């Protein structure tokens, strides 16, 4: 079972699209509130367990910490450890979301699959280690990681903008992801029924397409996401609970 960062925040390539608290149009980071959301995961119709995402103030003023953890079923443990964690520290500015640091621990005793990096926006560089290999890259303005891109998408929707693409750092590679609107839909989840706007995304050259249902009534919180491979559905997530 393999998950792509365009559907979920990247946790062992398993994390689901991130939740986000309701924000009034034009509000800044000071208006954000901590939250915790839980999603049910299915892979080809089979129970893969649950994903929990959370947002809280970061270690310094103006920073926010986004964290994802997995609660895999017996099937899900084939793909991800229950000890796996993904954390991203970011700033939310009037011009958008700016990632600062990213840390993924796959939950095993070793660090072969772990990913860590930090951005230097004065130099427009990122430096880190991914799967045991050190790397350093130039990054253009607007670059996101697999955690911060979830917030960046929500910030765009809350500002009533229509994003078309994001450069996203996945591991030690910078990839371009296209985004497009697919209209409106009604979706039923264990947390309730919602009217949603549907957005799709795809990495350049990939056979996978991800669709995310964002509920305006919940501040564009993702209430459902589906990942398709060669047109066939593989992975589904649905909102189970939300705490603010």
Number of C-alpha atoms within 10 A of each C-alpha: 15 11 21 22 24 30 29 27 30 24 27 26 20 24 31 37 34 30 28 27 22 19 19 12 12 11 13 14 16 11 11 18 14 15 17 19 22 25 31 22 28 20 20 12 11 14 16 26 19 22 26 22 25 22 25 16 18 15 10 10 9 13 19 23 21 26 24 28 25 27 21 21 17 11 15 22 15 11 15 26 18 15 13 18 21 25 25 25 24 24 19 20 13 11 8 16 23 23 27 20 21 23 21 23 21 22 16 14 7 9 14 14 17 21 23 21 22 18 22 14 15 6 9 13 14 19 17 20 19 21 13 13 12 13 14 15 15 14 19 12 10 16 21 26 26 27 33 28 26 24 25 22 21 24 26 14 18 19 14 11 11 14 15 11 16 20 19 23 21 18 21 20 12 17 15 16 17 16 20 15 15 13 10 14 13 12 17 13 16 12 14 11 12 19 17 23 20 20 20 19 21 21 21 11 9 10 11 21 21 24 23 27 27 27 22 16 11 18 19 22 23 26 30 26 24 22 25 15 13 10 10 11 16 19 24 25 28 25 24 19 16 19 10 12
